[in-house]
Amino acid sequence: MSFPWRQPAIIQQTQRLLYSFRHWTKRPLLELTGSLIEQSQLLFDADFVVVSHGTESDPIFNYGNGKALELWRLSWDEFIQTPSRKTAEPVAQPERSQMLSEAASKGFISHYSGVRISSQGERFKIDDGIIWEVVDEMGRRYGQAAVFSNYEFL
């Protein structure tokens, strides 16, 4: 899908991501300008990585901006069918689970780092990321998200 940011469900998810990031961190993920669809496009085209997964027992990605799709070497349709745990090697699963639990209890964590793996087996290290709980204005939980711009292939 060439323009996922135009889909109503993705526009809504973008708003949740923007709202909840500001709610927890007290700062904007993006400068909010333009219409909702323009904000959705801005986040999709941002020069940093943003991903989110849902609340399933084995959470599936429900959002990845253009940088995320590029980094994990997946199309939109492939990405939103991927369990988020598959982006970490088995040896990194305990550390990943601990960070997600900490973010769930605190609302967000910053300075997150870890090694992840692309769909083609390329390993990369993330530094100084933020993981947060995705909520709406009513406090309903929709999953978790992460943002980062610092990474290097190993």
C-alpha positions as CSV (number, residue, x, y, z in Angstrom):
1,M,0.0,0.0,0.0
2,S,1.7,3.2,-1.1
3,F,-0.2,5.7,1.1
4,P,-1.2,4.0,4.3
5,W,-1.3,7.4,6.1
6,R,-4.5,8.2,4.2
7,Q,-6.5,5.4,5.7
8,P,-9.0,6.5,8.4
9,A,-7.7,3.9,10.8
10,I,-4.1,5.1,10.4
11,I,-5.1,8.7,10.8
12,Q,-6.8,7.7,14.1
13,Q,-3.7,5.7,15.2
14,T,-1.5,8.7,14.3
15,Q,-3.7,10.9,16.6
16,R,-3.4,8.3,19.4
17,L,0.4,8.2,19.0
18,L,0.7,12.0,19.0
19,Y,-1.7,12.5,21.9
20,S,-0.2,9.7,24.1
21,F,3.4,10.7,23.5
22,R,2.6,14.2,24.6
23,H,0.5,12.9,27.5
24,W,3.4,10.9,29.0
25,T,6.4,12.9,28.0
26,K,4.9,16.5,28.2
27,R,6.5,17.3,24.8
28,P,5.3,16.8,21.2
29,L,6.4,14.0,19.0
30,L,5.8,16.3,16.0
31,E,4.8,20.0,15.7
32,L,1.1,19.7,15.1
33,T,0.2,21.7,12.1
34,G,-2.3,21.1,9.3
35,S,-5.3,18.8,9.1
36,L,-5.4,15.3,10.6
37,I,-4.5,13.7,7.3
38,E,-1.5,16.1,7.0
39,Q,-0.4,15.2,10.5
40,S,-0.7,11.5,9.5
41,Q,1.5,12.1,6.5
42,L,4.0,14.1,8.5
43,L,4.4,11.3,11.0
44,F,4.7,8.7,8.2
45,D,7.3,10.8,6.4
46,A,9.3,11.8,9.5
47,D,13.0,11.3,9.6
48,F,12.9,9.2,12.7
49,V,11.4,5.7,13.3
50,V,8.0,5.3,14.9
51,V,6.3,1.9,15.5
52,S,3.4,0.7,17.6
53,H,1.8,-2.6,18.4
54,G,-1.6,-3.5,19.8
55,T,-2.8,-5.2,22.9
56,E,-3.0,-8.8,21.6
57,S,-1.5,-11.5,23.8
58,D,1.3,-11.7,21.2
59,P,1.2,-8.1,20.0
60,I,1.1,-7.4,16.3
61,F,2.5,-4.2,14.8
62,N,-0.3,-1.8,13.9
63,Y,1.8,1.1,12.7
64,G,5.2,1.7,11.3
65,N,6.2,4.9,9.5
66,G,8.3,5.0,6.4
67,K,11.6,4.9,8.2
68,A,10.5,1.8,10.2
69,L,9.4,0.0,7.0
70,E,12.8,0.9,5.4
71,L,14.7,-0.2,8.5
72,W,12.9,-3.6,8.9
73,R,12.9,-4.1,5.1
74,L,9.1,-4.7,5.0
75,S,6.1,-3.4,3.1
76,W,3.3,-1.9,5.0
77,D,1.1,-5.0,4.5
78,E,4.0,-7.3,5.8
79,F,4.8,-5.0,8.7
80,I,1.2,-4.8,10.1
81,Q,1.1,-8.6,10.2
82,T,4.3,-9.0,12.1
83,P,4.3,-9.9,15.8
84,S,6.5,-7.2,17.4
85,R,8.6,-9.9,19.3
86,K,9.9,-11.1,15.9
87,T,12.0,-7.9,15.7
88,A,14.2,-9.0,18.5
89,E,16.4,-12.1,18.5
90,P,15.4,-14.9,21.0
91,V,18.3,-14.1,23.2
92,A,17.1,-10.5,23.5
93,Q,13.5,-11.4,24.4
94,P,13.8,-11.2,28.2
95,E,15.4,-7.7,28.0
96,R,12.7,-6.6,25.5
97,S,9.9,-7.9,27.8
98,Q,11.4,-6.1,30.8
99,M,11.4,-2.8,29.0
100,L,7.9,-3.2,27.8
101,S,6.7,-4.1,31.3
102,E,8.5,-1.0,32.7
103,A,6.9,1.2,30.1
104,A,3.5,-0.2,31.0
105,S,3.9,0.5,34.7
106,K,5.4,4.0,34.3
107,G,3.6,5.2,31.1
108,F,6.9,5.6,29.3
109,I,10.6,5.0,29.5
110,S,13.4,6.9,27.8
111,H,17.0,6.1,26.9
112,Y,15.8,2.7,25.7
113,S,18.5,0.7,23.8
114,G,18.7,-2.8,22.4
115,V,19.6,-4.9,19.4
116,R,16.9,-5.7,16.9
117,I,16.8,-7.6,13.6
118,S,15.4,-6.8,10.2
119,S,13.2,-9.2,8.2
120,Q,16.4,-10.1,6.2
121,G,18.4,-10.9,9.3
122,E,20.4,-7.7,9.6
123,R,21.1,-6.8,13.2
124,F,21.1,-3.2,14.4
125,K,21.5,-1.5,17.7
126,I,19.0,1.2,18.8
127,D,20.2,3.9,21.2
128,D,18.3,6.5,23.2
129,G,14.7,5.5,22.2
130,I,11.5,6.1,24.0
131,I,8.8,3.5,24.6
132,W,5.3,4.6,25.7
133,E,1.8,3.4,26.4
134,V,-0.6,4.3,23.6
135,V,-3.8,5.7,25.1
136,D,-6.6,8.0,24.0
137,E,-8.0,11.0,25.7
138,M,-10.3,8.8,27.7
139,G,-7.4,6.8,29.0
140,R,-8.2,3.6,27.0
141,R,-5.1,1.6,26.3
142,Y,-4.3,0.7,22.7
143,G,-0.8,-0.8,23.0
144,Q,2.7,0.5,23.1
145,A,4.9,2.5,20.7
146,A,8.5,3.4,20.3
147,V,10.4,6.2,18.7
148,F,14.1,6.4,17.9
149,S,16.5,8.0,15.4
150,N,19.8,6.6,16.6
151,Y,20.7,3.2,15.3
152,E,23.6,1.5,13.6
153,F,23.9,-1.8,11.8
154,L,26.2,-4.3,13.5
